[in-house]
Amino acid sequence: MRPRAVLPLGLALLAASLACNTLFPGGTATLAPPPTASRAPAALPLTAAAAPSASPTSPLPTATRAVPTRLPAPSHAPAATLGSPVAGVRACAYVPGVSTPAVMPPTATSLGTPTPYPLGAPPANTPVDPQVTERQLRILDEFADTIESEYLYPDFNGLDWPALRARYQRLVAGGLTDQDFYQALNALLAELGDDHSYFESPDEAAESDAAYAGNNDYVGIGVVVQPIPEADRAVIVYTFPGGSAAEAGLRAHDSILAVNGEPLLDAAGAIRDVIRGEPGTEVVLTVQRPGEAPAGLTLPRRRVTGAAPVDFCLVPGTRLGYLFLPHLDDETIPGQVRAALQAMTAPGPLDGLVLDNRQNGGGASTVLEALLGFFTSGTPGHFVSRADRRPLEIDAKDIGGSQTVPLVVLVDVDTASYGEVLSGVLRDTGRATLVGQTTLGNVETLWAYTFEDGSRAWIAREAFQFAGQAVGEWEDTGIVPDVFIPTRWDLFTEANDPALAAAVGLLSDVPAAPGLSRFRRPIPPILGRPAGAR
């Protein structure tokens, strides 16, 4: 899976679309927010709380070598002025019968085997105070003991765990700076190969806590991006109101090709730390909207604070809603979803709702439970560890008919963790039809363990078992869509989104494509993942 980078108001740091399923145990566990993901440092969160409002039609200017021009500002007109019957709710850019869905190239339909995040060389030894080494060895021992007793896979995925532990003990005993020590512990978790467990430094843990509480506070341009190494670019997943990117007209699906004339991605496909900076300074971007030429854009860096936004809209000429779930690692998201459902259903129940989970990399179990409660109830499955089982218990909360509204959930290869569990539960309880690509299967639950210096390990401790399935089945198969519609986030806009078009067809009386009819669940052309994918 592609690692996701969060530009906390601008900076692109690797996080991951594998964002975790998280739980906070007792004892050494921290009651902190869930961070993001596998084989990558924790993403720094972003800013602002309201749903972004984007202009569906404004083009990017043509790129020149002159001073970059400013993009047209996004439209903030309420939906009532755009043909929607609900004042204050924006109209989706996709218009049934008018919009033409984008055609994805073959590269978007061939998943292949994901490239593992490179482990890199171990840090070099550095002379440090013996007391520093003593503290680090204590943390390493507690960390390793926790893995031995709590890690979901008792065979350590085929590794010689005692030898691996001894190798890292020798490395730490030779002297490491704290920064290199935290890098080493993250590398040790990455060697387990579950593509989920990871380690946070004290600063990263504090940033994750703030993000979970919706208290992001950074200086940059206000975007979250996803690297796309095969295209040598990063694509915007969403922007934040109050950030200079949103004010300049940038929005989801726009790509950032270069920063200050240099590529944004490094040779390994990771996002370079070049956007964040001091308040009032400027950054020069080369950006591209799908189907348009690259353009230059100069943006000021500024401080923006707040929570990750939940976007939503009504499909023009219908009573169909669209709701984008960015992730589940922000405790404000259930409240934002509740408010979105209340706004869209103010005149009466919806005829259907599209939940876009294609960029949902997971998050906290409490957020998962709250969101599922808007659409279903009961005990759909259990979380199973080496020693016990605990139920996933969902309490129903009907918001404007949300318990019975027909649902279509959009999934893709970047849907991960609790994003996958959310999608799979809604499908297998009969509440939703799934549209998109098969997810890669990464549904362990991470438990957080905090150490004496404030650093934190997120360790895969449980697997989700849907009722009637084998333990870990979704880990092996991924979440398989009912309708196979491949997409790549940088190759379409909201106005020509192929998966949204298919979802609207399923939820309306007019099929979006041959063989798709209202509420029918067609047999998908692809029923599993490519060999080797996880």
N, C-alpha and C positions, 0 to 999 in steps of 0.2 A: 504494500500500500504506500501511497505517497505520504511523506511526512507533511504535516500542515505547519505553516509558519504563521505566527500571529504578529502583526505589526502593531504593537501597543502604541497606538497613535502613530504608527509609522514603521517601527523597526520590524524587520523580518527575522524572527528567530525560529529555528526548527521546533515544532511541537509535533503534532502528528494527527493524521486523520484516523489513527488508531486509538483515539482518546479513550481513556480507560473506563471500565466498569469499576466503581470504587465503593468501598465500604470502610467504615471506621471502627475497628475493634476496640476492646478495652485494653487495659494495661498500658503498653507503650504506644498504643495507637493515638494518633492525633485526631481531634474533632475538627478537621480542616477540610477545605473543599477538595474535590477531585481535580487533579491536574490532567494533563493531556497524555502523553503516550509513549510509544515504544521506541526504543533505540534512538532517542533524541532528547535533548534537554527540554525541560518543561517550557511550554510556550508562555510568553508574557501576554496577559490579557489586554483588552482594548478599552473602549470607552463608550459612553453614551447609552441611553436607555430606550429611546423611542424607536419605533419601527421606521426604517429608512423609506423615504419617498423619492422614487427615481423617475426621471423623464423617460418615457418609452421610445422616443423618437430622435432625440437630439444627437447628431453625429459628432464624432471627434474631429477636430481640425486636422488638416494635412500637416505632417511633420516637416519642419524646415530646420536649417541650421541657425536661424535667427533666434531671438529671444522667444521661448515657447509661449504659445498663446493659452488663454484660459478657456477651459471647457464651458459650454453652456451650463448654467445652473440647473439642477434637477427641478422638476415640477413639484410643487407642494399643493397643487389644487386638490381639493377633496373630490371623492368619487362622484358626488352629485353633479359636478360640473363636467364630468367625463362620461356621462351616460349610465352611471350606476345609480340604483335606487336608494342607496344608503349614504346619507351625508356623513362626512368625516372618515369614510373608509375609501381608500384609493381603489381605482379600477385597475385590474391586471392589464399588462401590456398585451397579453395574448387575447385575441378577439376571435371567437369561433366563426367560421365561415369567411373570415377576412385574412387572418394570419396564415402564412405558409410555413409548416414546420421545417426546420433545418434538416438537411441530410447529413448524417455522420459518416466520415470516411471509414474505410475498413480498419484503420488503426484503433478506432474507438470501439469496434466490436470484438476485437481480439484482445482478451485480457492478458494472456501469457502468464508467466510466472513473475511475481513481484521481485524486484531487486532488493535484497536485504540491505538495511542501513549499514554502511561500512563501520566495522568496529574501530578501525584505525590502530595506529601503533600505541603501545602503552606509554604512559608519561615517563619522562626521564627522572631518575633519582636526583634529589637536591638536598644538600646539607640543611637540616632544620634543628631547632631546639629539641633535645631528647624528650622533653615533656610533651611536645606536639606529637612526636611519633608514638609515645605511650598512649596518649588520648586516642589517636587514630587507630591503634591496634585494638583498644578496648571496643571502639565502635565497630571495627571490622569483625571482631569475634561475636559481638551481639548480633550484628547483621547476618553473619554466616550461620549462627545458631538458629536464627529465626527462619532462614531459608530451609535449613535441615528439618525443622519441626513443622513448618506451616506451608511450604511450597506445594502446590496442587499435584505436581508430578513427582512421585517418590523416586523415580529412576533418573530424575534430573535430565530428562530428554536424552538419555543415553550417554551423558557426560560422566567422566571420572571426577565426581565432585570433590573427594578428598584431595586429589592432585590439583584441581583448579583452586581450591581454597588455599592450599599450601603455597601455590605460585603467587597469589595475590598477597599473602602474608609476607613473603620474602620481599615483594615489591614495596610494600608499605614500610617494612622494617628498614629498608635501605634509605628512607627519607623522602618525603613528598611534601610539597606545599599543600595547603588545604584545598586549593583549587584543583591541583592534580589528584589529590586523594579522592575528592568527590567524582572527578572524571573516572578514576579507576573503579570506584564502586559501581558507577553506572555501566562501565564496560563489563564488569563481572556479571551484572544482571543480564546485560545484552547477550553474553555468551551462553546463557541458558536457552536462548533461541525461541522464547514463546511469543516474541513480537508484542509484548504488552508490559511486562514488569520493567520498572525503571527507578532511578534514584534522583532525589532533589537535594541540592545544597540548601543551607539555611535561608539564603536570600530567595532561592526559587520557591521554597516551601512557603515563605511569607507572601510572595507574589501570588501563588496559587490560592492561598487563603483569602487574599483581597479580591481576587477574581471571582471566587465562589460567592462571596458576599456582595458581588456587584460593585465593588469599590475599586475599579481599575483607575489608575492614575499614572499616565505616561505622557511623554512628549514625542510627537511624530506627526503623521498625517491622518491616522484614524482608519485603518483598514486591517482586515484579516485576509491573508493570502495563502494559496496552495501552490507549491512548486510543481511544475510540469517539466521535468528534465528533458523528455523527448522533444519538446518544443522550445527548450532553452528560454523559459519564461516562468513567471508566477502569475496566477490568476486570482483576482479578487473574489473572495467568497462572500463577504459583506462589508459594508462601510458603516461608520458611526456618525449620526448627526452631531454637529459641532466640530467634527474633524475637517481639516482643509480639503481632504480628498472628496468627501461628500459635497461640500460647498462648491467645489470646482466642477462637479458633474460626474465624477467617477462613480461607478456602481458595480454590483455583482456581474461577473463574466468579463469585465475589462481586464486586460493583461498588462503587467508591468514587465517590459523587455529589458530596460537598462536604467541605471541610476547614475547621474552625473557622468554619462557617457560610457560607463562600464557595465558589463552584464550583471544582472541581479543575482544569478545563480553562479556558484563556484563550479570547479571541474567535477566535483562529486554530485552535483545537482542540488546541493543545499543552498539556502538563501543566505547571502552575505549580510553582515551587520553594517549597512551603509545608509539606512533611511532615518533612523532615530538620531536625534541630536539636541542641541540647545534650543530653548524657546526663541522664536524670532528669526532663526536662521532659515535658509531656503534649501530645498532639494530639487534637482532637475530630473524629471522622469521622462522616459520614452514609453508611451502607453499605446494600447491597441484595443479597439472594440471589435468584436467578432464581425467579419465581413467588411471591415474598413481598413484603411491604411494606417500605419503607425503615426503617432503625433507626439510633439514635445509639450511638456507641461511643467511649469515651475510652481511649486507649492511651499507655503511657509510651514514650518514646524510650530506646533503649539500644544499646550496642555489641554487634554480632554479627559473627563472623568465619567464614570458610570458603568452600566452593565451591558452585556452583550445583547443586541437588539433582536427581537422576533418580528420578522416582516410578515405582512398578510395583505390580501386584496380580494376583491370580488371579480369573478369573470364577467365581463360585460355581456348584457343581454340574458343573463342567467341568474339563478340563485345558488351558484356554486362558489365556494370559498377556496382560497389557496393560503397555506400557512407554512412558512419556512422555519424549520427547527435547526439552529446553527450548531448546537451541541447540548449536552445535559449537565455541564459542570458550572452552572451559575444558578444559585437558588432563587433568583428573581424570575427565571424562565416560566415556571408554572403560573405565576401571577400575570405575566405578560400574555401567555396563551389564554388564560381565563378572560382577560380584558379583550383580546382579539375576538374570541368566540362571542362575547357579549356584544361587541360592536357589530359584528357581521350578522348576528341573529336578532338585532334590535327590532326589525320589522316583522320577524317571524322565523321559524326554523329554516335552515338551509336545505336545498335538495341534494347536496353532496358536498364533501370536503376533501381537498387534496392536501395531504401532509407530505412535505418535501423533506425526506431524510437523507438525501444523497450526500450531504456534507456533514452529517451528524456522526461525530466520532465518539459519542458516549459521554459519560460523566458520572454523577452521583446516583446511588440507588434511590435516595429520597426524591430526586427530581424525576427519575424514571417512574416511580410509583405514583407520584402526583399526576403526571401526564397521562399514564394509562388510565387513571381514575376518571378522566374526562370522557373516556370512550368505552370502557368495559369494567368488569368487576370480578371478584372471586379469587381463586388461587390457581393460576394457570400453570404453575410449575414450582420447582425448588432449586435452591442453590446448594450444591453438593461439594463438600470438602473431603479430605481424607477421613475425617472422624465423624462428621455429622451432616444433617440436612436441615435447611431452614426454608420456610415457604415464602414465595413472592405473593403477598397478600394485597389485593387491590380493592379500595373502597370507592364505590361509585359516586361521582359528583356530576350531575347532569347540568350542562350550561347551554341553554337555548336549544335543547334537543340533541346534544352531543352524544348521548348514549345510544341513539338510534340512527343518527345521520349516516347515510352510505359513505364509506371511506375508500379512498385510493391512497396508498402510501408509495412514494417514489424512493427507490433504493439504488445503490450503485456500489462500485468497488471501494468507495471512500466512506460508506456507511460501516460503522464498526462498533464493537463493544455493546454498551447499552443501547446505542442506536440500532444495532442488529436485534437485540432482544425486544425492543419496542416494536420493531417492524414484524418480527416473527410471531410475537404474542398476538398482535392484532390480526395477522393472517390466519394463524392456526386456531384462534378462537372463533373464526368466521366473521370477524368484524370488518376486515379490509381485504381488498384486492391489491396485490403488489405489482408495480410496474417498474421496470428498469433492468439492471444487470444483477447477477448473483453476487452477493457480498463475499468477501474472502474468508470469513469465519474466524472471529477473534473475540470470543464472548466470555473469557474468564472474568471473574470478579477480583479486583485488586483490593487488598487490605493495606492500610497505611500503618507504618511503624516508625515512630519518631525516636531519635537518639539524643544523647546528652547535649550535643551542640546545636540542636534544632534542625539537623538534617533529617531526611525522611526517605524511607524506602517504600515503594508501592509494589507489592508482591502478589502474584497470581495465587489465590488461595482456594477459589471455588470455580466450579463449572455450572452453567445453567442447564437444567433438565426440564424441558417442557413435558407436561403430563402425557404419559404414554410413550415417550421417546427414551432412547438410551442416553445415559449421561454423556455430555459432550458431543451430541450428534450435530448440533449447529456449528460447533468448532470444526467438524470434519466436512460438512456439506456447504457451509455458508447459508444465508437466507436466499432461497430460490424464488424469483419473481413469478407471478402468474402470466405476465405479459412481458416479453423480452424486448426492451427498447434501450439500446445503448446510447449513452451520451458522454461527452467530455466537456467539463464546465467552461472551458475557454472557447468552445466552438459554437455556442448559441447564446441567445439572449432570452429574457423572459418572453419577448414578443414572438419568438419562433422556437420555443422549447419543445422538442419532439415528445418527451415524456409527459409534459403537461398537456400537450394536445391529445395524447392517447388517454390520459386520465379524464379529461373533459369528455371525450367520446364515450368512455365507459360509464360516466355519470349522467349522460344525457341521452336523448332519444335518437341522436344521429351518430352512427359509428364514426370513429376517427380514422379507421382503416378497415379494409376487408376482413371479416371474421371477428370483429370486435363489436359487441352489442351491449346494451344497457345491463349492467350488473352481472354479465356472464363472465365466467372465469375461464378463458381459453387455455388450452394446453400450450405452455411456453415452448418455443423452438429449442431452447437450451435448458436442460433440467439439472445441470450440475456445474461444478467449477472445473477449469482445466487441471490436468494432472499436475501435482506439485504445489498448487496454490493453497494458501492457508488463510 
